[in-house]
């Protein structure tokens, strides 16, 4: 039986999230620069999933079927 994802795409603006969540000006600027690099690399616009998850869509080819991603 298929289950519904607990985290779904939201309409929260990524820039608004960065400005409200990051309290250090240098980290804010670094975050915005990193987002721009990821947009350029992936070709996709970032989206918010849930209240605090920023996601860029990426298609990976020829990768193992099972991969685990862990937060930093």
C-alpha positions in Angstrom: 0.0 0.0 0.0 1.4 3.4 -0.9 1.8 5.9 1.9 1.6 9.7 1.7 4.9 11.6 2.1 5.2 13.3 5.5 7.1 16.2 3.9 5.6 18.0 0.9 6.6 20.9 -1.3 5.4 24.2 0.1 4.9 27.7 -1.2 7.5 29.2 1.2 10.0 31.4 -0.7 13.6 30.1 -0.3 14.9 33.7 0.0 12.4 34.5 2.8 13.4 31.3 4.6 17.1 32.2 4.4 16.5 35.7 5.7 14.2 34.5 8.6 16.2 31.4 9.6 19.9 32.4 9.3 20.8 34.9 12.0 24.4 35.6 11.0 25.0 38.0 8.1 28.1 36.1 6.7 26.2 32.8 6.9 23.3 34.4 5.1 25.5 35.7 2.3 27.2 32.3 2.1 23.8 30.5 1.9 22.6 32.8 -0.9 25.9 32.3 -2.8 25.6 28.5 -2.4 22.0 28.5 -3.7 23.1 30.4 -6.8 25.9 27.9 -7.4 23.6 25.0 -7.0 21.0 26.6 -9.3 23.7 27.1 -12.0 25.0 23.5 -11.6 21.6 21.7 -11.4 19.6 23.9 -13.7 16.7 23.9 -11.2 15.2 26.5 -8.9 15.3 25.7 -5.2 12.1 24.8 -3.5 11.0 24.4 0.1 9.8 21.1 1.3 8.2 21.2 4.7 9.0 24.1 7.0 12.9 23.8 6.9 14.0 21.7 4.0 15.5 23.4 1.0 15.7 21.1 -2.1 17.1 21.4 -5.6 16.0 18.7 -8.0 18.9 16.7 -9.5 18.9 13.7 -11.9 21.7 11.3 -11.2 22.6 8.7 -13.8 24.5 5.4 -13.3 24.3 5.5 -9.5 23.7 2.5 -7.2 20.1 1.8 -6.6 20.4 2.4 -2.8 22.0 5.6 -1.5 21.8 7.2 1.9 22.1 10.9 2.4 22.8 12.2 5.9 22.6 15.8 7.0 25.7 17.7 7.9 
